Amino acid sequence: MRPGPRRYDANRLQQGLVSATAVIMPWLNRPQGDFDPIANGGLMIPHGWKDNGTILTALNNVPVKAGFREHILNYPGGWNADDWPLAPEQSLSETEFAIHSGAGSRQIFRTLMLVWYPARGVVTAWTGAELLVYIKLSDAQEKQIAALKAQLKTA
């Protein structure tokens, strides 16, 4: 094998006289053998998942629909097949408590949370900030429970 980067003559590429080999890194999804990156807009179904054109179904049989489905299928480099949804999509009046985001939809995955807003579309939420809000809420409730138990003992 020749060391270093290779340079190709664009004219020869157009004539079809040069072939290429695609190297897929092990952490990326591998396209099917008959994969055409131009067909279907380059949609990449995560390995082992199923898609019927409307619903993308993860390895754990949890569905991914609408904008979240499109986000996953068009994710640069392919969506990690092991990052499956933990629950179906939820519509909420407050989608991200950490930033008081307002109404939208969310779907929680193993490593992140996707959020959809009418004005912004699908975005990745800051799960660390969200988790901290829930930890603080839980701590406050634990203190309130302890205070109520103390009141019951003295009553």
N, C-alpha and C positions, 0 to 999 in steps of 0.2 A: 504494500500500500504506500502510496506517495505521501510524504509528510507535508503538513501545512495546508492552508486553504487552497482550493482549486479555483481557477478562473475559467469561465466558459465564454466562448464566442457566441454572442446573441444571434448572429446570422445562422450559425450551425444549429442552435437550439430550435429556431423557427423551421428549419428544414427537417427536423425530426431525426437528426443524425446522432444525437446524444441522449443517453438514458440517464435516469436519476434513481437513486435509492433513498427512500425516506427512512430516517432513523427516529423511532418513537421511544422516548425515554420511559423507563419502567413505571414511573409514577403517573404517566399520562394514560388516558383511555386509548385503547387500540381500536382503530376503525376496522370495520368488517372488511373482508378480502375484496369485495366488490364496491368499496366505498368510493363515491365520486364527490369530492369536496365542493363542486359547483352545484350539483343537484340539491334540491331542498334547502338552498341557502347555506349549505355547510352545517346543517344541524347534526349534533353529536349526541346520540343516546348513550348515557352512562352504561358501562359494561354490566350486563345482567338485568338492567331495568327494561321495562316494556313501554312502548308508546303506541297508542291507537289513533294518533292524529289529533286527539282532544285531551286525553288524560295520559300523563306519564306516571307509571307505577314503579315505585322503588322496590328494592330487594325485599323489604319487609311488608310489601303490599299496601303501603300508604300512598294515596294518590297525590299527584301534584298537577294543578290545573292552571289554565289561563296564563296570566302574566308570569307567574312563578315557573310554569312549564317552559315558556319561551325563554326566560332568563337562563334556565339550566341548559336547555338545548343549544343556546348560542353563547355559552360561557367560553371565554377565550382559553384555548388549550384543552377544553373538555372538562366537564364537571367531574369531581372525584366521586366515583361510584360508591365509596364507603361513607360518603356524607349524605346519608339518607334522611328523610323527614321523620321526626319523632311523632308527629300528629298531623292531621289534615289542616288545611288553611282555616283561619279564624277571622271573622270580621268583628272589629272592635271600635268603640267610641274613642278609646285612647290606645294607640298602637305601641308607642314607646313612652313609658313613664319617665325615663331619665331626661328626655328633652321636651316633654309635654307636646307631643307631635300632633295630636288630634286623631280624627277617624281614619281608618284604613283597614287593611288586612295584613295578617302576618302568618308565616309558617316557620316553625322552629325545626332546625336540622341538628345533626349531631355536633357540628362545630360552629354553627352560626345561625342567624335568624334573618330571613328575607322579609321585607316589609313593602307593601304596595300603598301608595298614596295617589289620589286622583290627579293631583297636579304634578307629581314627580315620577310616577311610575314605580318600578321595582328598584329598591336599594338594599344594601346590606346594612343591617342595624349594628350598632356598637354594643355587642352582647356583654362586654365587661361593664359598661356603664349601667346597662339594664340589670345585670346580676347584682351590682352594688346597691341599687335602689331596693331590690327585693330582700337583700340581706338586712338592710337598715329597717325595712318594714317588719321583717321577722323579729329582729332584735327588739324593736319598740313593742311589738305584741307580746313577746316573752316577758318584758318588764311589766306590762299592763296585767298580764295573767298573774304574775308573782304578787303584784300589789293587790289584786282582787282576792287572791287566796289569803293574803295577810289580813285583809278586811274581814273575810269570813271567819277566820280564827278568833278575831277579837269581838265579833258580833254575838 
